[in-house]
Amino acid sequence: MSERLSSAQKDSEIKNLEEKYQFLLEQFRLAQQKQFGKSSEAHPGQGELFNEAEAIQEAIKAPEKETIAYTRNKPKRKPLPKDLPREVRVIDIRMKTKSVIAVAMIYIPWVKRKVSSSSSSPHK
């Protein structure tokens, strides 16, 4: 008889655990639905709340459209006055820098222009 009691207790325990499992599974599904499911903040009549523009548009009939064609001149910059004094400044770099640039241009294949070292410089 003790085996039967323990068997009945086991069956009762299994049933109890299955009920707990089903309850926890339902709680898990509800939590996932709440976290990842559709969230709706809709209230009755909320969809009609922002139809003001449509209501105004229905009240005002659209006028006929006119086609206007014209040419537009691009804005042009005014030239500087001829009597404006002009100053020419020539800034030369040192000979040492020129030689470094010339050597770099020789060894860099995509540079086609070479710097001539014959030009005189006030900085040596």
C-alpha positions as CSV (number, residue, x, y, z in Angstrom):
1,M,0.0,0.0,0.0
2,S,2.9,2.3,0.6
3,E,3.9,1.9,-3.0
4,R,0.4,2.9,-4.1
5,L,0.6,6.0,-1.8
6,S,3.9,7.0,-3.1
7,S,2.6,6.4,-6.6
8,A,-0.4,8.6,-5.9
9,Q,1.8,11.2,-4.4
10,K,4.1,11.0,-7.5
11,D,1.1,11.5,-9.8
12,S,-0.1,14.4,-7.7
13,E,3.3,16.0,-7.8
14,I,3.6,15.5,-11.5
15,K,0.2,17.1,-12.1
16,N,1.2,20.0,-9.8
17,L,4.5,20.5,-11.7
18,E,2.7,20.4,-15.0
19,E,0.3,23.0,-13.9
20,K,3.2,25.2,-12.7
21,Y,4.9,24.6,-16.0
22,Q,1.8,25.7,-18.0
23,F,1.4,28.8,-15.8
24,L,5.0,29.8,-16.2
25,L,4.9,29.1,-19.9
26,E,1.8,31.4,-20.2
27,Q,3.5,34.1,-18.2
28,F,6.6,33.9,-20.4
29,R,4.5,34.2,-23.6
30,L,2.6,37.2,-22.1
31,A,5.9,38.9,-21.2
32,Q,7.3,38.3,-24.7
33,Q,4.1,39.6,-26.2
34,K,4.3,42.7,-24.0
35,Q,8.0,43.3,-24.8
36,F,8.2,42.4,-28.5
37,G,4.6,42.3,-29.8
38,K,2.6,45.0,-31.3
39,S,2.0,47.9,-29.0
40,S,-1.2,49.8,-29.6
41,E,-2.0,53.0,-27.9
42,A,-5.1,53.4,-30.0
43,H,-8.2,54.7,-28.3
44,P,-11.7,54.9,-29.8
45,G,-11.8,57.9,-32.1
46,Q,-8.1,58.5,-32.0
47,G,-7.8,57.9,-35.8
48,E,-10.0,60.9,-36.4
49,L,-8.0,63.2,-34.3
50,F,-5.6,64.4,-36.9
51,N,-7.9,64.7,-39.9
52,E,-8.0,68.5,-39.7
53,A,-6.0,69.0,-42.9
54,E,-8.2,66.6,-44.8
55,A,-11.3,68.3,-43.5
56,I,-10.0,71.7,-44.6
57,Q,-8.9,70.4,-47.9
58,E,-12.4,69.0,-48.6
59,A,-13.9,72.3,-47.7
60,I,-11.6,74.3,-50.0
61,K,-11.8,73.2,-53.6
62,A,-8.5,73.2,-55.5
63,P,-8.2,76.0,-58.0
64,E,-7.2,75.3,-61.6
65,K,-3.5,75.2,-62.1
66,E,-1.8,77.7,-64.3
67,T,1.3,77.0,-66.3
68,I,3.8,79.8,-66.2
69,A,7.0,79.6,-68.4
70,Y,9.8,82.1,-68.2
71,T,13.6,82.2,-68.5
72,R,15.8,83.2,-65.6
73,N,19.1,84.9,-65.8
74,K,21.9,83.5,-63.7
75,P,23.3,86.0,-61.2
76,K,26.6,87.4,-62.5
77,R,29.5,88.7,-60.4
78,K,30.4,92.3,-61.1
79,P,34.0,92.7,-62.3
80,L,36.5,94.6,-60.1
81,P,37.0,98.2,-61.1
82,K,39.9,98.9,-63.4
83,D,41.3,101.7,-61.2
84,L,41.6,99.4,-58.2
85,P,45.3,99.0,-57.3
86,R,46.7,95.6,-57.8
87,E,49.7,94.1,-56.0
88,V,51.8,91.1,-57.3
89,R,53.6,89.0,-54.7
90,V,55.9,86.2,-55.6
91,I,56.7,83.9,-52.8
92,D,59.5,81.5,-53.4
93,I,60.5,78.5,-51.4
94,R,64.0,77.6,-50.2
95,M,66.3,75.7,-52.5
96,K,66.6,72.8,-50.1
97,T,62.8,72.4,-50.2
98,K,62.8,72.5,-54.0
99,S,65.4,69.8,-54.2
100,V,63.4,67.5,-51.8
101,I,60.3,68.1,-53.9
102,A,62.2,67.4,-57.1
103,V,63.6,64.1,-55.7
104,A,60.2,63.1,-54.5
105,M,58.7,63.8,-58.0
106,I,61.3,61.7,-59.6
107,Y,60.5,58.7,-57.5
108,I,56.7,59.1,-57.5
109,P,55.6,57.7,-60.9
110,W,52.2,59.4,-61.1
111,V,53.7,62.9,-60.9
112,K,54.7,64.0,-64.4
113,R,56.0,67.5,-63.8
114,K,59.5,68.0,-62.4
115,V,60.6,71.0,-60.5
116,S,63.6,72.8,-62.1
117,S,66.4,73.6,-59.7
118,S,67.8,76.3,-62.0
119,S,65.5,79.0,-60.6
120,S,67.2,81.3,-58.1
121,S,65.9,81.8,-54.6
122,P,66.6,84.4,-52.0
123,H,66.6,81.7,-49.3
124,K,69.5,79.3,-49.4
